[in-house]
Amino acid sequence: MLSVKTRFYELLAVEGTLTAARQTQETLAALLAASRLDAWDKIEAESLMGRSKNAVSDSEHQFKKSSLAFLRALNLELDTPFHISGSLKSQSTSININRAAVWAMELRPELRSETYKAEMDAI
């Protein structure tokens, strides 16, 4: 079950990356079409467009790879059509910084060994 869950969230993340890469490419293409550039700037713009196309291609490859891994984790046929929906959102937490620092210091192995030595000396 953990494998399916991991593959699902991995697929969601890759889908988000693919969407962002496609939006970047569309925005860059619109900006390049609307601007007048001299020869050198046009070469640089074409280079950026090529990198953008490469990023979209890499994202599409990763999406296909993640899709196959997801289907494999579900033990389904690899040509099974499916659609995933969901979103990756982080949950905000409130942390007491002072308490967290004290807790981290208590778990440090150096301090634990010193405490152990002190307890052994006390016996």
Secondary structure, 3 states (H helix, E strand, C coil): CHHHHHHHHHHHHHHHHHHHHHHHHHHHHHHHHHCCCCHHHHHHHHHHHHHHHHHHHHHHHHHHHHHHHHHHHHCCCCCCCCCCCCCCCCCCCCCCHHHHHHHHHHCCHHHHHHHHHHHHHHC
